[in-house]
Amino acid sequence: MKLLQYILGITFGIFLTIACEQVFYRKYDLQESVTSFNSIEINDASRITCARFCLSTEGCTYFYWHSDSCYILNAATPGNSSVNISHIFVNDELKDRCNLDGYMTILGGALCVKIYNTKKNWTGANDTCQQDGGQLLVMGTNVFYIKLYALETIKLAIPYTEYWIGGNDLTTEGEFTWIDGTGVITEGWKPGQPNGNEVANCLQFHDLKFNDNACDVARRFLCEISLK
């Protein structure tokens, strides 16, 4: 069946009609520009073409488009382009999927996260997230600054409050990786971190920066539901 496409309201988003089904990508402006790494770049692409690429790319739920340049930001297989972004187009269906008790929809579902103030060790925290159908928060390289921006909007930087998130070096000492397999953690460390050697093997978030800590320490934690 021929693809029918049209754009509705450049300011608000992009409507696609594909095989009689409508998909809407809503535009969310960011108050400050952030950098996305490992995105997939498509040149000479209209807004409609960019939305179609996102819709057909595994893992993609949001993208950036500007001046005929398209960037797929959260594909399952990363690209090799970096771009400063001032807005994102997000699949509008995501906001309705983040509907579990206590979970917050940020940037239209670019992040679906819950702050657990009950303290648990790292394993217990991740078990709780899995019971929700998710995992401890993961901030892979391609979406690191987008998620960091999202967390800043909910004023997560509470003084002296530390949260478990989804990284550890339990496989290879000194090499912290995300639990979803998205790679080695390179961004976001506090100065001098990680510094726990074999004692501190789990990742925590403090003042919007990372540091390592012993996995059996009880901490608050951040759970994330992946909306695909």
Secondary structure, DSSP 8 states (H G I E B T S, - for coil): ---EE----TTTEEEEEETTEEEEEEEEEEEEEEEEEEEEEEES--HHHHHHHHHHSTT--EEEEETTEEEE-S-SS--SEEEEEEEEEEETTHHHH--STT-EEEGGGTEEEEEEEEEE-HHHHHHHHHHTT-EE----GGGHHHHHHHHHHTT---TT-EEEEEEE-SSSTT--EETTS--B--SSB-TT-S--TTT--EEEEETTEEEEE-TTS-EEEEEE----
